[in-house]
Amino acid sequence: MPVKIAIASGKGGTGKTTVTVNLYHFMSKILNSKVQIADCDVEEPNASIFFEELESAKSKQVTQLIPFINTDTCTFCRKCVDYCEFNAIIVIPPAQFAEVSPSLCHSCGACLYACPEKAIIEQPNEIGQINTFNHGVDESFLIEGRLKIGSSMQTMVIKDLVKDDWINKEVILYDAPPGTSCSVVATITQANYIILVTEPTPFGLHDLKLMIDLVRKLNKPFGVIINKADEYSDTYTYLKEEGIEILAEIPFNIDYVKSYAQGSILKNIPSDIESVYTGITQKLKNKLIHHA
Amino acid sequence: MKIAITSTQNIPESTFDLRFGRASYFCIYNTENNSVEFIDNENINANSGAGIKAAEKVIELGVSRVISGDFGPKAKDLLDKFKIQMVMLDDDSQTISSIIKQLNK
């Protein structure tokens, strides 16, 4: 079984994908390990844009079961409506109308149980895709979930994405969505270790605290990377008081921001960035890899 | 014809509610007998689907026109399906009775 590391943040834009892409690069190189990125930010997966000459290997549909009401046998009793926690079922008796709104349905199946006429059946409905990419000889080095536009079932796509054990890989890097809600929980519950990427700002610290509450509740070991590091002292004071490990500090560099915007962070990596990731890779190796 | 107007309270002097799914009340104005009835929005605090449920309600009440601030995509789809006219009004200082007066002009 591969070692699974999730990269999460709470606040958006702190550098989760930057860290994930760099860790893939340096862990592959330094540890000579088979590393895979799993881009779990299914609303806007973007890890793929940092790799040139990507080759699409596979694409799989993710579906959700949506109830379908047969209006020939439906008596419009509205029992299914009462059972539905999500207001996804519309029944208008005078119009002999009964329909399910797929974008509200969570596929819980309560309506099937509720229906005394057995007028409801479930049918698969596409909510997204899981795409796998090769990079030269590095087969399936990247998998990404991509939520269908209009769907709000992020968690279902992520669960499908992380359920594979990838026995031919040694390290899986889960690039988490921002926030601390269900989609993040679905991403990090599979992980053996969690890297929290933060930025030293009041917003960054606020959301970091929420994220730390979450990973502690899930009993996951974790460490913090301070990206765009500067002298905002509250973040350091908090981490020190809580006894939380700082894995690394990545200096802010405007040229590096520009190379990110061009999608070329893996080309001409500055030496200070290289030494930061070499350090993180060694720390992660000592923590995780030799236990695996 | 029945017209639904979203309302912040349940009296004709109430101000207009810009929200559709999360309106406090639906005023049902019947143009045939000039009657006015206020219906509680039981889905005002629903976690999801308030808009589509409001649309379901007004369709069930036999309304042919709805006046509100705006309509979300799910409510709009359902109201369209039943060919119910949606009228958007952006002035929430108006009262329900003044809107009805304008309808009768």
Chai-1 contact restraints between the chains, C-beta under 6 A:
chainA,res_idxA,chainB,res_idxB,connection_type,confidence,min_distance_angstrom,max_distance_angstrom,comment,restraint_id
A,F86,B,S48,contact,1.0,0.0,6.0,A-B,restraint_1
A,N87,B,A46,contact,1.0,0.0,6.0,A-B,restraint_2
A,N87,B,S48,contact,1.0,0.0,6.0,A-B,restraint_3
A,N87,B,G49,contact,1.0,0.0,6.0,A-B,restraint_4
A,N87,B,K53,contact,1.0,0.0,6.0,A-B,restraint_5
A,I90,B,E56,contact,1.0,0.0,6.0,A-B,restraint_6
A,I92,B,E56,contact,1.0,0.0,6.0,A-B,restraint_7
A,I92,B,I59,contact,1.0,0.0,6.0,A-B,restraint_8
A,I92,B,E60,contact,1.0,0.0,6.0,A-B,restraint_9
A,S101,B,I52,contact,1.0,0.0,6.0,A-B,restraint_10
A,S101,B,K74,contact,1.0,0.0,6.0,A-B,restraint_11
A,L104,B,S48,contact,1.0,0.0,6.0,A-B,restraint_12
A,L104,B,G49,contact,1.0,0.0,6.0,A-B,restraint_13
